[in-house]
Each structure stands twice: as structure tokens, then as C-alpha cells.
Amino acid sequence: MSDAYPEHVQPEAEAPARQALIVTILRAMFRFAVERSAARVNLVGLVFAAVFAVIAGRLVLTAALPEEPSSSAQRVAAAAATAIRPDIIDRNGEILATDIRTVSLFAEPRNIYDKDEAVELLTAVLPQLNARELREKLSTKKGFVWVKRELTPKQQAEIHRLGIPGIGFLPDHKRVYPNGVAAAHVLGFANLDNVGIAGMEKYIDKTGLKDLNNLGFIEKSADLAPVQLSIDLRAQHAVRDELAWGMGHYRAKAAAAMILDVNTGEVIALASLPDFDPNEPADALNPDRINRMNVGVYEMGSTFKAMTLAMALESGKFTVNSTFDTRGGVLHWGRQKIHEYHGTNRVITLPEVFTHSSNIGSAKMALGVGVPGHKAFLRKMGLLDRMRTELPESAEPIIPPRWTEINTITIAFGHGLAVAPIQAAAAVGAITNGGFLITPTFLKRDEAAAREKATQVLTPQTSEAMRFIMRLNATEGSAKKAAIPYYFVGGKTGTAEKVIGGRYVKNRLFTTFMAAAPMDKPKYLFVTIMDEPQAVASESGGYATAAWNSGVVTGRIIARVAPILGLPPQFEPPAKPFPLMVKLGAYHANEVGGR
């Protein structure tokens, strides 16, 4: 019998060893489990630490930066955000209007828990806010409301330190006009949303800018090319300065002046007083601050005689050598009597009708052409319809409802038809530039572009004759006050009695002066109007007519801006400035070239 044991049978002596092995294995397993648990705990700890780090970082950022609007508020804010506008520059590249970056204050009423506290804190920093209105805003259920637009950096910092929940800031744009009142009536202004309300600002929006902004196609001002105007900022300052002097010196209620390039139709300068600062657009709402050149309509007085003479010459029924009998000083027409202001009481030539400002001579010319011909001529000159320029503001002429011969008589010397001064300026520009009627523009353009849209309304011969007559008026007639030496000026005065309560009032005058230079080859037309100027006895002997106020101001403007605009002085009279007039043997044709 063998001593060996079967394999599955172990002697009792090996039991302790087996138990020790089991214990060792169990200890190893326990140690492994413990080590794995520690790793898991460490991993979980790291995850929690990272989460808390993110939360802490977010809290720090929230405390350090302005509160961002919620997504719904952000959408509302995007819709309410200000539009981006292009710069407006003058003809030489000087900035007239531009955008600057700013911030605006908004609120999310649903996230403001203590409305009264928020109102109290905000009005302490922004005392201009109305507390009652602000409380109403914050009590709405809207997700977004504006609190204050265009904050200063100091205001923004003070509000940020208050830490009011539901209050935040958004980037914004503000329209600024660095030259203040300069060209205010041309520029107009934009509102808080940067939308053009008047002037060229409104015109820019009408060209499609507003639609592009609303559709989100414009993201920054760099996307927009500047809008270049015809205005010369240097001349603009000079014109307004001289106009302000004249308004004060002659104690006028209002005044306006402009410079027009007769060959391009560009408005080089335009001022209307009283004016306003576009940076404070509320002042523009005052009805006394209208643009009198575009919006006002006035009887232009004797400056209209330029139209009458041009019509007479263009009709072929009269020449520069035609004569008119003004003896007696009165023209009877039915029950009406037409008087001369300073009658000559003799037979006068056609140029003398202009230089002596004869009402009778002008009436006889108009009657010679006839009512239909008179109306047709004035319509052709753009004086019977509303003139449209880039400026949205314009006025309809006031035309007689029933145009009879007496209307033709009075309109011939500037009464009975009221037009915007810029319309009359365009017509006189056509008289001087060779006969081309060019609609004025406030955008820069060259002569070739202007002629493409121009209409020839007079023959060159008529234009030359009128330049000769206007120059003669500066050497011998009522335009002497603007006859600045060496600049070969020509022009015409106009004095009209104002209609008040349906009647003409003799001591309430509206005066006009139009002058062009140089008359041998006109470049610029200068226009000045004054509303109820008063006489300066030491200068005029008690007269308040145009020569003694608007004429003086026009002369000062010409003397000041001619060098700015590049008009060289002519130290010698132009050689044969009016060849056709010399050929016709016109009155004093060989003398009007003098200084």
C-alpha cells in the first residue's frame, strides 16, 4: 500500500500555510481597493476644485465688468442701437459732422428687485432724470428700456460702482458737429438714435443709409465713405461773421446770406440768423430759426427787375437802346397808381431803368411782353414752382390766384410774387452765367456735371447785356455799396414793404442785395437779405433801403471772402468785357470796365 495521498487531500500540517496565503491575498486585495478609492477621491476632488475655480472666476469677472444684457434684452438693444453715419466734410476735406463712440445706460426691469432704491441711486448720479418717469420705466414688464443715452465716462464709472442688478451699459454713437453753428441750416442734425432729422443729415438717410443700418449691413463707420459738401468752411465762417455784424448794426429781426457758384450751382456758403448749434438740436425747434434762404418766401423787391429786363431783351421786343417815358412819375392803370421811388421825370434808356430802379419803366417792359409771356418766362426761370435741392426743407412760391395785367405790372418790379431767395439766386445766376439755369446743390460737383443737368433759358447775348447793365449799376447806380475795388462787381438792390394784416406797411422793410463777380466772367453770386433793418442816421440820413444795409453787408462779404475763394484782384480793367455792347453802342459801354 502506497504512502502517497490523493491530490485533493492535504495533510493537516499544511493548513496554517494555506491560511497565511489567504490572508496575504486578502490584504493585497484590500490594499489595492484602498489605493483605488484614494485615486477616485483625488479625482473627484480635482473635478470639484475645477468647478469651483470656474465659478469663482465667473464671479470675479461679473464683479469687475459691466453687466451684460440677457439674450432677450440684447435683441431688443440691437434693434434700438444707434445708426452709424458717415462723416460730412466740406469741399476741402474739413470735418463738419462725425460720430464718436460713447455708452448708454439701459435697464432690465424684470431683474430689478428694489425699484425705489434703483431710482434713488440713479437720480443721485444723474439728477437730470425725472424720478417719476424713471420709476414708471422700471416698473414695466419689458425686458429692456433705455435709462440715459450718451453717458460721460465719469457718469458710467459712478453708476458702475453702485452695483445695481438689472442695470448695464451698451456701446453707442453720438453725432457731433465740431464747428458748432457753422453751416447749421445746411447740415441739419441727427436725433439720439443717430437718425437724420433735418438738412443734409436727413438727405443722407433718404439715400438709403437708414435702410442699410436697419438691415445690419453697416457695422462700423469705416464702412462709409464721407459725404462731401459744396460748402467752404472758411467762407462759411466769414459770411456768418459779417452777417451777424450787419444784423446787429442795423438792428434787423433776422438776416441771411449765401454764396452761389453760378457755373456749377454749388452753394459755397449759407448762413441764416438767428441760427442754432446742431449739438443742441432742441434750439432748432424755435420757429424763428428757419433757413430763410430755402424755407422763407418773400417779395424780392427790385432785384426782380433783373428778371424783367432779361425777359424784355429775350423777347426781342426791346434792346439796350430802347427808351421809356417816365415823366410825371406816375403810371395810371385803372384805379391803380404806380409811383417811382426816386423818379427821373424824363425819358430813360433800358439800362437806366435798372440803374434808377424805375418801377414805371419795368412795368412798361412787362406789359410790352404781355401777361402770358411774362408768366411763361418766370416759369422757365424756375420761379413759379417749388425748388427742390438736397435739403428736405423748401417752400412753395406764393403766386397770384388770378394773374391779370396789374399783377404783371407789380411783379415786374418785385411785388405780388413771393419766392424763396435761393430760387431768385438761381435765376440771377442764369442771367449772369451765359443763360444756363442750374438747380443749386449742396454737394460738391464740377462744371461739366452741372451743365449736363442745366437748361439754357437765355441766349448768350441777353446774358452779356445783363452783365453789362449789372456792372453799370455798380458804377453809377444803387449797387455802389458793394462795388469793391479791383473785383469788377455788378449787382442790384431790392427793397420791399412787408405785407402785414393784408396791407403793405411802409416802415417794415425786407431788403435784398445780389451781386456777382467778376462781371466779365462771373464766378460767384453773393446774396444778402435782411428782415426789418433799421436806419443808421449817421450813415444813411435816415434811409433803411437795401443799399444802406444789405448792400453794405454784401460788400463786406465780398471783400473778405474773395481772397479765400481764389478771386484774384483785377488791377487793370478787363479788356473789352462786353464786346457785343460796344458793338451796339450801348449806353456808357466803354466806361463800365473801370474800377
C-alpha positions in Angstrom: 0.0 0.0 0.0 1.4 3.2 -1.0 2.1 6.1 1.5 1.1 8.8 -1.0 -2.1 10.9 -0.6 -4.5 11.8 -3.3 -4.1 15.2 -4.9 -7.2 16.7 -3.3 -6.3 15.6 0.1 -3.7 17.7 2.1 -2.2 16.8 5.4 -3.3 18.8 8.4 0.2 20.2 8.8 -0.2 22.4 5.6 -3.4 24.2 6.9 -1.5 27.1 8.6 0.4 27.8 5.4 -2.8 27.8 3.4 -4.4 30.2 5.8 -1.4 32.6 5.7 -1.6 32.7 1.9 -5.3 33.5 2.0 -4.6 36.3 4.5 -1.9 37.7 2.3 -4.1 37.7 -0.7 -6.9 39.4 1.2 -4.6 42.0 2.5 -3.3 42.7 -1.0 -6.8 43.0 -2.3 -7.8 45.4 0.5 -4.7 47.5 -0.1 -5.5 47.7 -3.8 -9.1 48.6 -3.1 -7.9 51.3 -0.7 -5.4 52.7 -3.2 -8.1 52.8 -6.0 -10.6 54.6 -3.7 -8.0 57.2 -2.8 -7.3 57.9 -6.5 -11.0 58.2 -7.1 -11.4 60.6 -4.2 -8.5 62.6 -5.5 -10.1 62.7 -9.0 -13.4 63.8 -7.6 -11.7 66.4 -5.5 -9.9 67.8 -8.6 -13.1 68.0 -10.5 -14.9 69.9 -7.7 -11.9 72.2 -7.4 -12.0 73.0 -11.1 -15.8 73.6 -11.0 -15.4 75.9 -8.0 -12.5 77.7 -9.8 -14.7 78.4 -12.8 -17.5 79.7 -10.6 -15.1 81.8 -8.6 -13.6 83.2 -11.8 -17.0 84.0 -13.2 -17.9 85.8 -10.0 -14.7 87.9 -10.3 -15.4 88.8 -13.9 -19.0 89.7 -13.1 -17.9 92.0 -10.3 -15.2 93.6 -12.4 -17.0 94.1 -15.7 -20.3 95.9 -16.6 -23.4 93.7 -16.5 -24.2 92.2 -19.9 -27.8 92.2 -21.1 -29.7 89.0 -21.2 -30.2 87.4 -24.6 -33.7 88.8 -25.0 -32.6 92.2 -23.9 -29.6 92.0 -26.2 -32.0 91.5 -29.2 -34.1 94.5 -28.1 -31.0 96.6 -27.6 -29.7 95.6 -31.1 -32.9 96.9 -32.6 -32.7 100.1 -30.6 -29.0 100.7 -31.1 -28.0 104.0 -32.8 -27.3 104.0 -36.5 -23.8 104.6 -37.8 -23.4 107.6 -40.0 -20.7 108.8 -42.4 -18.7 111.8 -41.8 -19.7 115.0 -43.5 -16.9 117.1 -44.9 -16.6 120.4 -46.6 -15.2 120.9 -50.1 -11.7 121.0 -48.8 -12.0 117.9 -46.6 -12.6 119.6 -43.2 -14.9 117.6 -40.9 -18.4 119.2 -40.4 -20.1 116.2 -38.7 -18.8 113.0 -37.4 -19.6 110.1 -35.0 -17.9 109.5 -31.7 -18.1 106.4 -29.5 -20.0 106.6 -26.3 -22.1 104.4 -23.9 -25.7 104.4 -22.9 -27.4 103.2 -19.8 -30.2 100.5 -20.0 -32.3 98.6 -17.5 -33.9 95.2 -17.5 -36.9 95.9 -15.3 -37.7 92.3 -14.6 -34.3 91.9 -13.0 -34.5 94.9 -10.7 -35.9 93.8 -7.3 -35.9 97.2 -5.5 -37.2 99.8 -7.9 -37.3 102.6 -5.4 -33.7 102.1 -4.4 -32.6 101.9 -8.0 -34.4 105.2 -8.8 -32.9 106.9 -5.8 -29.3 105.8 -6.6 -29.6 106.6 -10.3 -31.1 110.0 -9.9 -28.3 110.9 -7.4 -25.8 110.3 -10.2 -28.0 111.6 -13.0 -30.0 114.5 -11.4 -31.4 115.4 -14.9 -33.5 112.2 -14.8 -37.1 112.6 -13.8 -37.6 110.3 -10.8 -41.3 109.7 -11.5 -40.7 108.8 -15.2 -37.8 106.6 -14.3 -39.9 104.7 -11.7 -42.6 104.1 -14.3 -39.9 102.8 -16.7 -38.5 100.4 -14.2 -42.0 99.2 -13.2 -42.9 97.9 -16.6 -42.7 94.3 -17.6 -40.4 95.0 -20.5 -37.1 93.2 -20.8 -35.2 96.3 -21.9 -35.6 100.0 -21.5 -33.2 102.9 -22.1 -32.4 104.9 -18.9 -30.0 107.5 -20.2 -28.3 107.9 -23.6 -24.8 109.2 -24.2 -23.2 109.0 -20.7 -19.9 110.6 -19.9 -17.1 108.3 -18.7 -17.4 109.8 -15.2 -21.2 109.0 -15.1 -20.6 105.5 -16.3 -17.9 104.9 -13.6 -20.1 106.2 -10.8 -23.1 104.1 -11.9 -21.0 101.0 -12.3 -19.8 101.4 -8.7 -23.4 101.3 -7.5 -23.7 97.7 -8.5 -27.4 97.8 -9.2 -28.7 94.4 -10.5 -30.5 94.7 -13.8 -28.6 97.8 -14.9 -26.0 97.8 -17.6 -24.2 99.7 -20.4 -24.2 99.3 -24.2 -21.8 100.9 -26.7 -23.4 103.8 -28.6 -22.7 106.5 -31.1 -23.1 110.2 -30.8 -23.3 112.7 -33.6 -21.1 115.7 -33.1 -20.6 118.9 -35.0 -17.1 120.3 -34.2 -17.7 123.7 -35.7 -20.8 124.5 -33.7 -23.2 126.8 -35.5 -21.2 126.8 -38.8 -23.5 125.8 -41.7 -26.1 124.6 -39.2 -29.0 125.1 -41.6 -27.2 123.1 -44.3 -26.1 120.2 -42.0 -29.3 119.9 -40.0 -29.0 117.4 -37.2 -29.5 113.8 -36.0 -31.5 112.6 -33.1 -30.4 110.4 -30.2 -30.8 107.3 -32.4 -28.5 108.9 -35.0 -31.3 109.3 -37.4 -31.2 112.4 -39.6 -34.0 114.9 -38.8 -33.2 117.9 -40.9 -30.8 119.3 -43.5 -28.2 117.1 -45.2 -28.4 114.6 -42.3 -31.9 113.8 -43.4 -30.9 113.8 -47.1 -28.2 111.2 -46.3 -30.8 108.9 -44.7 -33.1 109.3 -47.7 -30.3 107.9 -50.0 -30.7 104.5 -48.3 -28.4 104.7 -45.3 -31.2 104.2 -42.8 -32.3 101.0 -44.6 -28.8 99.7 -44.7 -28.4 100.3 -41.0 -31.7 98.6 -40.2 -30.7 95.5 -42.2 -27.3 95.3 -40.4 -25.2 95.8 -43.4 -23.2 98.6 -41.8 -21.1 97.5 -38.8 -18.6 100.4 -38.4 -18.2 103.9 -39.6 -15.1 102.9 -41.6 -17.6 101.1 -44.0 -19.0 104.5 -45.1 -17.3 107.0 -47.4 -17.6 110.6 -46.2 -20.2 112.9 -47.8 -18.5 115.9 -49.3 -20.5 119.1 -49.4 -20.0 122.1 -51.7 -19.6 124.3 -48.5 -16.3 126.0 -48.0 -15.9 126.2 -44.2 -13.6 129.2 -44.4 -16.1 131.2 -46.4 -18.9 130.0 -44.2 -17.3 131.4 -41.1 -16.6 134.7 -42.9 -20.2 135.0 -44.2 -21.8 134.3 -40.9 -19.4 136.7 -39.1 -20.2 139.6 -41.4 -24.0 138.7 -41.4 -24.0 138.8 -37.6 -22.3 142.2 -37.7 -24.9 143.5 -40.1 -27.8 142.1 -38.2 -26.6 143.8 -35.0 -25.5 147.1 -36.7 -28.8 147.6 -38.5 -30.9 146.1 -35.7 -32.7 143.7 -38.0 -35.1 141.0 -36.8 -33.3 138.4 -39.0 -30.9 138.1 -41.8 -29.4 135.5 -44.3 -26.7 135.4 -46.9 -25.3 132.9 -49.3 -22.6 132.5 -52.0 -23.5 130.6 -55.1 -21.1 129.3 -57.8 -23.0 130.4 -60.9 -21.2 127.9 -63.2 -21.7 124.8 -61.1 -24.7 125.7 -58.9 -22.7 124.8 -55.8 -23.7 126.6 -52.6 -20.3 127.7 -51.2 -21.7 129.3 -48.0 -25.1 129.8 -46.5 -26.0 131.4 -43.2 -29.4 132.3 -41.7 -29.7 134.2 -38.5 -30.8 133.5 -35.8 -29.3 130.0 -36.1 -28.7 127.1 -33.8 -26.0 124.7 -32.7 -26.6 121.2 -34.1 -25.0 119.8 -31.0 -28.1 121.2 -29.1 -30.8 120.4 -31.7 -33.7 121.5 -29.4 -32.9 125.1 -30.3 -33.7 124.3 -33.9 -37.3 123.8 -33.0 -37.7 127.6 -32.4 -39.8 128.9 -35.3 -37.5 131.9 -35.6 -34.6 129.7 -36.6 -35.7 128.6 -40.0 -33.5 128.5 -43.1 -34.6 131.8 -44.7 -32.9 131.1 -47.9 -34.8 127.8 -48.5 -37.9 127.9 -46.4 -38.8 131.6 -46.3 -40.7 133.1 -49.2 -40.5 136.8 -49.8 -41.3 139.5 -52.3 -37.8 140.2 -53.5 -38.3 143.9 -54.5 -36.3 145.5 -57.2 -33.9 142.6 -57.6 -36.8 141.1 -59.7 -36.1 143.9 -62.2 -33.2 141.8 -63.4 -35.8 139.2 -64.5 -37.9 141.8 -66.2 -35.1 143.3 -68.2 -33.8 139.9 -69.2 -37.3 138.9 -70.3 -37.7 142.1 -72.3 -34.3 141.6 -74.1 -35.0 137.9 -74.7 -38.4 138.6 -76.2 -36.8 140.6 -79.0 -39.3 143.5 -78.4 -36.7 145.6 -76.6 -33.0 146.3 -76.9 -30.4 148.0 -74.7 -31.1 151.2 -76.6 -34.9 151.1 -76.0 -36.4 154.1 -74.2 -39.2 154.6 -71.7 -41.1 157.8 -70.8 -41.3 158.2 -67.0 -42.3 161.8 -67.0 -44.8 162.7 -64.4 -43.6 160.0 -62.0 -46.9 158.1 -62.0 -48.3 155.3 -64.2 -52.1 155.1 -64.1 -53.6 151.6 -64.6 -57.3 151.5 -63.9 -57.7 152.7 -60.3 -54.1 151.8 -59.5 -51.2 154.3 -59.5 -47.6 153.1 -59.9 -45.1 155.5 -58.4 -41.4 155.9 -58.8 -39.2 155.7 -55.6 -36.6 158.2 -57.0 -38.0 159.2 -60.3 -36.0 161.0 -63.0 -39.1 162.6 -64.6 -37.7 162.1 -68.1 -37.3 159.6 -70.9 -34.8 156.9 -69.8 -33.0 154.1 -71.6 -33.4 150.4 -70.8 -30.1 150.3 -68.7 -31.3 153.4 -66.8 -34.5 151.6 -65.8 -32.1 149.3 -63.9 -29.7 151.9 -62.5 -32.5 154.2 -61.4 -34.7 151.3 -60.4 -37.7 152.6 -62.3 -41.0 151.0 -61.5 -42.7 152.6 -64.4 -40.0 151.5 -66.9 -40.2 147.9 -65.6 -44.0 147.9 -65.8 -44.0 149.1 -69.4 -41.5 146.4 -70.3 -43.7 143.7 -68.7 -46.8 145.0 -70.4 -45.0 145.0 -73.7 -44.2 141.3 -73.3 -47.8 140.6 -72.1 -49.3 138.5 -69.2 -48.9 135.1 -70.9 -45.3 135.8 -72.0 -44.5 137.1 -68.5 -45.8 134.1 -66.8 -44.1 131.7 -69.2 -40.8 133.5 -68.7 -40.9 133.3 -64.9 -41.9 129.7 -65.1 -39.0 129.0 -67.4 -36.7 130.7 -64.8 -37.9 128.3 -62.1 -39.8 131.0 -60.1 -43.3 129.6 -60.2 -42.6 126.1 -58.8 -41.1 124.8 -55.6 -37.4 124.4 -56.0 -36.0 121.0 -54.9 -32.5 120.7 -53.7 -30.8 118.1 -51.4 -32.2 119.9 -48.4 -35.6 118.5 -47.5 -36.7 121.9 -46.3 -38.2 124.0 -49.2 -41.1 126.4 -49.8 -43.7 126.8 -52.4 -43.8 130.2 -54.1 -46.9 132.4 -53.4 -48.4 133.2 -56.8 -51.4 135.4 -57.5 -54.6 133.2 -57.7 -55.8 135.3 -60.7 -52.9 136.7 -62.7 -54.0 139.9 -64.5 -52.2 142.9 -66.1 -52.0 144.7 -62.7 -50.2 141.6 -61.3 -47.8 141.6 -64.2 -47.1 145.3 -63.5 -46.4 144.9 -59.8 -44.4 141.6 -60.3 -42.2 143.4 -62.8 -40.7 145.5 -60.0 -40.8 142.8 -57.3 -44.2 142.9 -55.6 -47.0 140.4 -55.8 -45.0 137.2 -56.1 -43.1 135.7 -53.2 -40.3 133.2 -53.8 -37.6 131.5 -51.8 -34.4 133.6 -52.1 -32.4 130.6 -53.3 -34.8 130.4 -56.3 -34.2 134.0 -57.1 -30.5 133.5 -56.8 -30.6 130.6 -59.2 -32.4 132.7 -61.8 -30.0 135.6 -61.4 -27.2 133.0 -61.7 -28.6 132.0 -65.1 -28.7 135.7 -66.1 -25.0 136.1 -65.4 -23.5 132.7 -66.5 -24.4 132.8 -70.2 -28.1 131.8 -69.8 -27.9 128.3 -68.1 -30.4 127.7 -65.3 -28.7 125.3 -62.8 -30.5 124.0 -59.8 -28.4 124.8 -56.7 -26.7 121.9 -55.0 -25.1 121.4 -51.6 -22.9 118.6 -52.8 -19.5 119.2 -54.5 -19.5 118.9 -58.3 -17.7 120.2 -61.3 -18.9 122.4 -64.1 -19.2 119.6 -66.6 -21.6 117.7 -64.3 -23.6 120.8 -63.7 -24.0 121.6 -67.4 -25.4 118.0 -68.0 -28.4 118.9 -65.9 -28.7 122.6 -66.8 -31.3 124.2 -69.0 -30.5 127.1 -71.4 -33.1 129.7 -70.7 -31.4 132.8 -72.2 -29.2 133.5 -75.2 -25.6 134.4 -74.5 -26.3 137.8 -76.0 -29.0 138.5 -73.4 -26.7 137.3 -70.6 -23.9 139.7 -71.8 -26.3 142.6 -71.9 -27.5 141.9 -68.4 -23.9 141.6 -67.1 -23.2 145.0 -68.7 -26.3 146.5 -67.0 -25.5 145.0 -63.6 -21.9 146.3 -63.8 -23.2 149.7 -64.8 -25.4 149.7 -61.7 -22.3 149.2 -59.6 -20.5 152.2 -61.1 -23.5 154.6 -61.4 -26.5 153.1 -59.6 -27.7 151.6 -56.4 -25.1 148.8 -56.2 -22.2 151.2 -55.4 -22.0 150.0 -51.8 -20.9 146.6 -53.0 -18.5 147.8 -55.7 -15.4 146.5 -54.0 -12.3 148.0 -55.9 -10.4 145.6 -58.2 -13.1 142.9 -58.2 -15.3 144.1 -61.1 -18.6 143.7 -59.2 -22.1 144.1 -60.6 -25.4 143.9 -58.7 -28.9 145.0 -57.8 -30.7 146.2 -54.7 -34.2 145.2 -53.7 -36.4 146.8 -51.1 -40.0 145.5 -50.5 -42.6 146.7 -48.0 -43.8 143.7 -45.9 -47.4 142.6 -46.0 -48.8 142.6 -42.5 -52.5 142.0 -42.0 -53.1 142.1 -45.7 -51.6 145.5 -46.2 -48.2 146.8 -47.2 -46.5 148.6 -44.2 -44.1 151.4 -45.3 -41.8 151.2 -42.2 -41.5 147.4 -42.2 -39.0 146.6 -45.0 -37.4 143.5 -46.4 -34.2 144.3 -48.2 -32.2 142.2 -50.7 -28.9 142.7 -52.4 -27.5 140.5 -55.2 -24.0 140.9 -56.6 -21.9 138.9 -59.0 -18.1 139.0 -59.6 -16.2 139.3 -61.8 -18.8 140.6 -64.3 -16.6 140.0 -67.4 -16.6 136.3 -66.5 -18.9 135.7 -63.5 -17.9 133.0 -60.9 -19.8 133.8 -57.7 -23.1 135.3 -56.9 -23.5 136.9 -53.4 -26.9 137.3 -51.9 -27.9 139.1 -48.7 -31.4 139.6 -47.2 -32.4 141.5 -44.1 -35.7 141.5 -42.3 -36.8 144.9 -41.0 -33.4 146.6 -40.8 -33.3 150.0 -39.2 -31.7 153.1 -40.5 -28.4 154.3 -39.1 -28.9 158.1 -39.4 -25.2 158.9 -39.3 -24.6 156.7 -42.4 -27.8 156.9 -44.5 -29.5 160.0 -43.5 -32.5 158.0 -42.2 -32.8 155.6 -45.2 -33.3 151.9 -44.4 -33.4 150.7 -48.0 -31.3 147.9 -49.3 -28.3 149.9 -50.5 -27.7 151.1 -46.9 -27.8 147.7 -45.2 -27.9 144.5 -47.3 -25.7 146.3 -49.9 -23.1 147.2 -47.2 -23.0 143.7 -45.8 -22.6 142.2 -49.2 -19.7 144.4 -49.9 -18.0 143.4 -46.7 -18.6 139.7 -47.5 -17.1 140.1 -51.0 -14.0 141.9 -49.7 -13.4 139.3 -47.0 -14.1 136.1 -49.0 -12.7 136.9 -52.4 -9.1 136.1 -51.5 -10.3 132.9 -49.7 -12.2 131.8 -52.8 -9.3 132.5 -55.1 -10.7 135.5 -56.9 -7.7 137.5 -58.0 -7.9 141.3 -57.9 -8.0 142.9 -61.3 -5.8 146.0 -61.0 -6.5 146.9 -64.6 -10.0 146.9 -66.1 -10.7 143.9 -68.3 -10.1 144.5 -71.9 -13.4 144.7 -73.8 -15.5 142.9 -71.2 -18.7 143.4 -73.1 -17.9 143.3 -76.9 -21.5 143.0 -78.0 -22.5 146.1 -76.0 -19.6 148.1 -77.5 -20.7 146.9 -81.0 -24.3 148.1 -80.3 -23.1 151.4 -79.0 -24.8 150.8 -75.6 -25.0 153.5 -73.0 -21.6 154.0 -71.4 -20.4 150.7 -72.8 -16.8 151.9 -72.9 -16.9 153.1 -69.3 -18.3 150.2 -67.3 -14.9 148.4 -67.3 -13.4 150.8 -64.8 -12.8 150.2 -61.2 
